[in-house]
Amino acid sequence: MLRTKIVCTVGPASRSPDTLRALMRAGLDVARLNFSFDGHEQHRENMARIRAVAAELGKPVAILVDLQGPKLRVGQVPPEGVPLAEGQEVTLTTRRGDLAPGEIPVQYEDLPRVVQPGHRILIDDGLLELRVLQASDADIRCQVITGGTLFSNKGLNLPRASLAISAITAKDREDVGFALAQQADWLAMSFVRTASEVLELKELVQQHAPTGPRPLIMAKIEKPEAVDHIDAIIEAADGIMVARGDLGIETSPEEVPLIQKMIIAKCNRAGKPVVTATQMLDSMIRNPRPTRAEASDVANAILDGTDAIMLSGETAAGKYPVEAARTMARIAEHIERQAARPASPVVGEVRHHTIAEAVAHASCQTAQDLGAAAIITPTTSGLTARLVSMYRPAVPIIAVTPSPIVERQLALVWGVCPALAASSDTTDDMIAKSVRVAQELGHVRPGDLVVVTAGTPSGPAIATPTNLMKVLLIGQGP
């Protein structure tokens, strides 16, 4: 099995049952739904298909709902687009109604008040560039620096600008309620700037679901402010996405590689799953094979220590969605087989802040010393499996849980093979049941040595911190 997990964005090119089935067989672990596009009915249909195909294949697949966030966008322009020529003057306007030639609607009412002459405005992921000449109450007069054709709803970036705009929009609030009703497994928060914004989303989720299972929160790092506050954001979030598209526009392309490596290392050290995203196999939107640079990009993210690698337009709208997923899986398999396993930044450090971390580390070390076939982690909340993953063991992590949402959430975590089993009343029953499930799934067999780590006492709905480690020979009982 692959230790590195694969996230595929589901869209028009991939939402049919046949394509979803092929993607899951190719290696899809997490299905991302981009809520910047489509309405709730389409997303409800997508989620139902994903769940049905995953159940058919017997594969735990997480659903990641990517919230739109406060994305600045161009308004509606003619379907054929608006040609912009270098040197041309155009006016961005917040006014509604009929517009004159050369006027382009924008959706952020305060935009004229936050720009100044000389500011750069980037549109459509930086393909178009404008320079501000003058701003008034509702209009911004600009000169085109880099031309092209402008289409409706394209993203708009103001590099390095700090906007007084809420991190959670009215649309996001509606989408969160919908996502929870559909039992989404992860929520990705866009354009995070501070840890307090992550905590605000967690509070909103808790209001919708005061009891019972909740989705985990992933903070997308795509603003310079987020990089400045990265330690606090990692602590507040359940996972991190290095969203290199907007990040490379809001900062600069040459800064992104070192920011990526820094964030991945910090997430590894904190035991938080991290996804590397955007343009990983971008040319496969159009072509059946990746460029050599793209293959190297995927490989280097894996070597950096990322938990997951993500496909966006490649699977959502590309011509070769399944080929893109297969290509990503082949690259990951080759790197994991041929290259030295990335050492966790925490290995060798004396930094066990908790008993749970110390036991998780000891389990990995014991598995290595004894040549164990697997580490089995019975878990109610998923925390034990995530802690073991932090130390990047050389053997599979078999996470057995009574919670369907925890099983799916763990599909995102490096090295974890999640499985479902009924809850147990005693520790011995919990261990025996977990070992039996691992055998039934073919992960271990009689004669194998395994390390079991868990939290005790055990019982239904009890999430106890990891405090137990046990070495077993399969076939001899607990």
C-alpha positions in Angstrom: 0.0 0.0 0.0 1.0 3.6 -0.5 2.0 5.5 2.7 1.5 8.8 0.9 -2.2 9.6 0.5 -3.8 10.9 -2.7 -6.5 13.7 -2.8 -8.5 14.0 -6.0 -10.8 16.9 -6.8 -14.2 15.7 -8.0 -15.8 17.8 -10.8 -17.4 17.4 -14.2 -14.6 15.2 -15.5 -14.8 12.8 -12.6 -18.2 12.6 -10.9 -19.6 9.7 -12.9 -19.7 6.4 -10.9 -17.4 4.7 -13.5 -14.8 7.4 -13.2 -15.0 7.6 -9.4 -14.6 3.8 -9.3 -11.5 4.0 -11.6 -10.0 6.9 -9.5 -10.4 4.9 -6.2 -8.8 1.9 -7.8 -6.0 4.1 -9.0 -5.3 5.4 -5.5 -7.8 8.1 -4.5 -8.0 8.2 -0.7 -9.7 11.6 -0.3 -12.3 13.2 -2.6 -12.2 17.0 -2.5 -15.3 19.0 -3.4 -14.6 22.6 -4.3 -17.5 24.7 -3.0 -16.3 27.7 -5.1 -18.2 25.8 -7.9 -21.6 24.1 -8.2 -24.5 24.2 -5.9 -25.7 22.1 -3.0 -27.7 19.7 -5.1 -24.7 18.9 -7.3 -22.5 18.4 -4.2 -25.2 16.2 -2.5 -25.2 14.0 -5.6 -21.4 13.9 -5.7 -21.2 12.9 -2.1 -23.8 10.2 -2.5 -21.9 8.7 -5.5 -18.6 8.9 -3.6 -20.0 7.1 -0.6 -21.8 4.5 -2.8 -18.7 3.6 -4.9 -16.4 3.6 -1.8 -18.8 1.1 -0.1 -18.9 -1.0 -3.2 -15.1 -1.2 -3.3 -14.9 -1.6 0.5 -12.5 1.3 0.7 -12.5 4.1 3.3 -12.6 7.4 1.4 -12.7 10.8 3.1 -14.8 13.7 1.7 -13.0 17.0 2.0 -15.2 20.1 1.6 -13.2 23.0 0.4 -14.9 26.2 1.5 -14.7 29.2 -0.9 -13.8 31.7 1.8 -13.4 35.4 1.1 -12.1 35.0 -2.4 -12.1 38.2 -4.4 -13.5 37.7 -7.9 -14.4 39.5 -11.1 -18.1 39.8 -11.7 -20.0 38.7 -14.8 -18.6 39.7 -18.2 -19.7 38.6 -21.7 -19.4 34.8 -22.3 -16.7 35.3 -24.9 -14.6 37.2 -22.4 -13.1 40.7 -22.4 -9.8 41.1 -24.3 -7.2 43.2 -22.4 -4.2 44.6 -24.3 -0.9 45.6 -22.7 -1.0 49.3 -22.0 -4.8 49.6 -22.2 -6.6 51.5 -19.5 -9.6 49.8 -17.9 -11.8 50.5 -14.9 -12.7 48.0 -12.2 -16.0 49.0 -10.6 -18.2 48.0 -7.7 -21.2 49.7 -9.4 -24.1 47.5 -10.4 -26.2 47.7 -13.6 -25.2 48.4 -17.2 -21.5 49.2 -17.6 -19.7 51.1 -20.3 -17.0 49.5 -22.5 -13.7 49.2 -20.6 -15.5 48.8 -17.2 -15.1 45.5 -15.4 -17.3 44.5 -12.4 -15.7 43.3 -9.2 -17.5 41.7 -6.2 -15.7 43.3 -3.3 -17.4 46.6 -2.3 -14.4 47.9 -0.3 -11.8 47.3 -3.0 -11.5 51.0 -4.1 -10.7 51.9 -0.5 -7.9 49.4 0.0 -5.8 50.0 -3.1 -3.5 52.9 -3.9 -1.8 54.1 -7.1 1.0 51.8 -8.0 -0.6 48.7 -6.4 -0.6 45.5 -8.5 -3.8 43.6 -9.1 -3.5 40.0 -10.4 -6.4 38.2 -12.0 -6.9 34.5 -13.0 -4.0 33.1 -10.9 -1.7 35.9 -12.1 -2.2 35.4 -15.8 -3.4 39.0 -16.1 -1.8 41.9 -14.3 -3.1 45.5 -13.8 -1.4 48.5 -12.1 -3.6 50.9 -10.2 -3.6 54.4 -11.5 -6.3 56.0 -9.5 -9.1 55.0 -7.1 -12.4 56.7 -6.2 -15.5 55.7 -4.2 -16.6 53.0 -6.6 -14.0 52.8 -9.4 -10.4 51.9 -9.8 -8.7 53.1 -13.0 -5.9 50.7 -14.0 -3.4 50.1 -16.7 -3.0 46.6 -18.2 0.6 45.3 -17.6 0.0 41.7 -18.8 -2.8 41.2 -21.2 -5.0 38.4 -22.2 -8.7 37.5 -22.2 -10.7 38.0 -19.0 -13.6 35.7 -18.2 -16.3 35.9 -15.5 -15.7 34.9 -11.9 -11.9 34.8 -12.2 -10.0 35.2 -8.9 -8.5 38.5 -8.1 -5.4 39.0 -5.8 -3.8 42.0 -4.2 -0.3 40.8 -3.3 0.8 41.7 0.2 -2.4 43.7 0.8 -4.2 43.2 4.2 -8.0 43.2 3.7 -10.5 43.9 6.5 -12.7 41.1 5.4 -14.3 38.3 7.4 -12.6 34.9 7.1 -16.0 33.1 7.1 -18.5 34.5 4.6 -22.2 34.1 4.6 -21.9 31.5 1.8 -19.3 29.6 4.0 -21.8 29.5 6.9 -24.5 28.0 4.7 -22.0 25.5 3.2 -20.8 24.5 6.6 -24.3 23.6 7.7 -24.8 21.7 4.4 -21.5 19.8 4.8 -22.3 18.7 8.3 -25.7 17.5 7.3 -24.0 15.4 4.6 -21.4 14.1 7.2 -18.4 15.6 5.5 -15.1 14.3 7.0 -12.9 17.4 6.6 -13.6 21.1 6.1 -10.8 23.1 4.4 -10.8 26.8 5.4 -9.6 29.1 2.6 -7.5 32.3 3.0 -6.7 31.7 6.7 -4.7 34.5 8.2 -4.6 33.8 11.9 -5.3 31.0 14.4 -8.3 32.8 15.7 -10.0 32.4 12.4 -9.5 28.6 12.6 -11.0 28.6 16.1 -13.9 30.7 14.8 -14.7 27.9 12.2 -14.4 25.2 14.9 -16.9 27.1 17.1 -19.3 27.4 14.1 -19.0 23.6 13.6 -19.6 23.0 17.3 -22.7 25.1 17.1 -24.1 23.0 14.3 -23.0 19.7 15.9 -22.8 20.2 19.7 -22.6 16.4 20.2 -21.6 13.5 18.0 -19.0 13.3 15.3 -17.7 16.5 13.6 -15.5 17.1 10.6 -11.8 18.0 11.2 -10.6 21.4 10.1 -7.9 21.9 7.6 -6.3 25.4 7.3 -5.2 26.4 3.8 -2.0 28.4 3.8 -2.3 30.9 0.9 -1.7 34.3 2.5 1.6 35.9 3.7 -0.1 36.6 7.1 -0.7 32.8 7.5 2.9 32.1 6.9 3.8 34.7 9.5 1.4 33.0 12.0 2.1 29.4 10.9 2.9 28.0 14.3 -0.3 29.1 16.0 -2.3 28.1 12.9 -0.9 24.6 13.0 -1.7 24.3 16.7 -5.3 25.5 16.2 -6.0 23.4 13.1 -6.4 19.6 12.7 -4.5 19.6 9.4 -2.8 22.0 6.9 -2.9 22.4 3.2 -0.1 24.1 1.4 -2.2 25.8 -1.3 0.5 26.9 -3.6 -1.6 28.6 -6.2 -2.8 31.7 -4.3 0.3 31.4 -2.1 2.6 31.9 -5.1 0.6 34.9 -6.2 0.3 36.5 -2.7 4.0 36.0 -2.1 6.2 35.2 -5.1 6.9 31.9 -7.0 10.5 31.7 -5.8 9.4 31.8 -2.2 7.0 28.9 -2.4 9.4 25.9 -2.3 11.1 26.9 1.0 7.7 27.9 2.5 6.4 24.4 1.5 9.4 22.6 3.1 9.1 24.7 6.3 5.4 24.1 6.7 5.6 20.3 6.0 8.5 20.0 8.6 6.5 22.0 11.2 3.4 19.8 10.6 5.4 16.6 10.8 6.9 17.9 14.1 3.4 18.8 15.5 1.8 15.5 14.3 -0.7 17.3 12.1 -1.4 15.9 8.6 -0.3 18.2 5.7 -1.5 18.2 2.1 0.6 19.6 -0.7 -1.6 21.1 -3.4 -1.9 23.0 -6.7 -0.5 22.4 -10.2 1.2 19.1 -9.2 0.5 17.5 -12.6 -1.1 20.6 -14.2 -0.1 19.7 -17.8 -2.2 16.5 -17.5 -5.3 18.7 -17.7 -4.5 18.7 -21.4 -1.9 15.9 -22.0 -1.8 12.2 -21.1 1.7 12.4 -19.6 3.3 14.8 -17.0 6.3 16.9 -17.6 9.5 15.8 -15.9 9.4 18.9 -13.7 5.9 17.9 -12.5 7.1 14.3 -11.7 10.0 15.9 -9.7 7.6 18.2 -7.9 5.4 15.3 -6.7 8.5 13.3 -5.7 10.0 16.2 -3.7 6.8 16.8 -1.8 6.9 13.2 -0.7 10.5 13.4 0.2 9.7 16.6 2.2 7.4 14.5 4.3 3.9 15.5 3.1 1.0 13.3 4.2 -0.9 13.7 1.0 -0.5 15.0 -2.5 -3.4 16.6 -4.3 -4.9 16.9 -7.8 -7.1 19.8 -8.6 -8.1 20.7 -12.2 -6.3 17.5 -13.4 -9.2 15.3 -12.0 -12.0 17.9 -11.8 -12.0 19.2 -15.3 -9.1 17.6 -17.2 -9.1 15.3 -20.2 -7.2 12.5 -18.3 -8.5 12.3 -14.7 -7.8 8.6 -14.1 -4.4 8.8 -15.9 -3.4 11.7 -13.6 -4.3 9.7 -10.5 -2.5 6.6 -11.7 0.6 8.8 -12.6 0.6 10.3 -9.1 0.3 6.8 -7.5 3.2 5.5 -9.7 5.4 8.3 -8.7 4.6 7.9 -5.0 5.1 4.1 -5.2 8.5 4.5 -6.9 9.7 7.1 -4.4 8.5 5.1 -1.4 10.2 1.9 -2.7 13.4 3.4 -4.0 14.2 6.4 -1.9 15.2 6.6 1.7 12.1 7.0 3.9 11.8 10.6 5.0 12.9 10.8 8.6 10.4 12.4 10.9 11.7 15.7 12.3 10.8 14.4 15.8 12.8 11.2 15.6 15.9 11.5 17.7 14.5 14.6 19.5 13.9 14.5 23.2 10.6 16.3 23.0 7.9 14.0 24.3 5.5 16.5 25.8 2.9 13.9 26.7 2.7 10.3 27.8 0.8 9.6 24.5 3.7 10.9 22.4 6.2 8.9 24.3 4.2 5.7 24.0 3.6 6.3 20.2 7.4 6.8 19.7 8.2 3.7 21.7 5.8 1.7 19.6 7.5 2.7 16.4 11.0 2.0 17.9 9.9 -1.4 19.2 8.4 -2.3 15.8 11.7 -1.4 14.2 13.8 -3.3 16.7 11.7 -6.5 16.5 11.0 -6.4 12.8 7.3 -6.3 13.4 4.9 -6.6 10.5 2.6 -3.8 11.6 1.6 -1.4 14.3 -2.1 -1.8 15.2 -3.8 1.2 16.8 -7.3 0.6 18.2 -8.7 4.2 18.4 -11.9 6.0 19.2 -10.9 9.5 18.1 -8.1 8.7 15.6 -5.5 10.4 17.8 -3.4 7.3 18.5 -3.0 6.6 14.8 -2.1 10.2 14.1 0.5 10.2 16.8 2.1 7.0 15.5 2.1 8.4 12.0 4.1 11.4 13.3 7.1 9.1 13.8 6.9 7.8 10.2 7.4 4.1 11.0 8.6 1.7 8.4 5.6 -0.6 8.8 1.9 -0.1 8.1 -0.2 1.5 10.8 -3.5 -0.4 11.1 -6.0 1.9 12.7 -9.2 0.1 13.9 -12.0 2.3 15.1 -15.8 1.9 15.8 -16.4 5.3 14.3 -17.2 5.5 10.5 -16.2 9.2 10.4 -12.9 8.6 12.2 -12.2 5.7 9.8 -12.7 8.1 6.8 -10.8 11.0 8.4 -7.7 8.7 8.9 -7.7 8.0 5.1 -5.8 11.3 4.8 -3.0 10.4 7.3 0.4 9.2 6.1 0.9 5.4 6.5 -2.5 4.7 8.1 -4.7 1.8 6.9 -8.1 2.6 8.6 -10.6 -0.1 9.3 -14.0 -0.3 11.1 -14.9 -2.6 14.0 -17.6 -2.7 16.7 -16.7 -1.0 19.9 -15.4 -3.1 22.8 -16.1 -3.1 26.5 -12.7 -4.3 27.7 -9.1 -3.7 26.7 -8.5 -7.4 25.9 -11.5 -7.5 23.7 -10.5 -4.3 21.9 -7.0 -5.7 21.2 -8.3 -9.1 20.1 -10.9 -7.5 17.8 -8.4 -5.2 16.2 -5.9 -8.0 15.5 -8.7 -10.1 14.0 -9.8 -7.2 11.7 -6.2 -6.6 10.6 -6.0 -10.3 9.7 -9.3 -10.3 7.9 -8.1 -7.4 5.7 -4.9 -9.2 4.9 -2.6 -6.7 6.6 -1.1 -9.4 8.9 -1.1 -13.2 9.1 -0.4 -15.9 11.6 3.2 -15.9 12.7 3.6 -12.1 12.3 4.8 -10.1 15.1 2.8 -6.9 15.7 2.9 -4.0 18.1 -0.4 -2.8 19.5 -0.8 0.7 21.0 -3.9 2.2 22.4 -5.5 4.1 25.2 -7.0 2.3 28.2 -9.4 1.8 29.8 -11.5 0.9 26.8 -15.2 1.3 26.3 -17.9 2.5 24.0 -17.5 6.3 23.2 -14.4 6.5 25.5 -11.5 8.4 24.0 -8.6 7.7 26.4 -5.1 9.1 25.7 -2.6 6.6 24.3 -1.0 4.9 27.3 -0.5 1.2 26.4 1.9 -0.8 24.2 1.8 -4.5 23.7 3.8 -6.9 21.5 1.9 -9.9 20.1 2.6 -12.9 17.9 -0.3 -13.4 15.6 -2.0 -16.7 16.4 -1.0 -16.9 20.0 -3.7 -14.6 21.4 -3.4 -11.4 23.4 
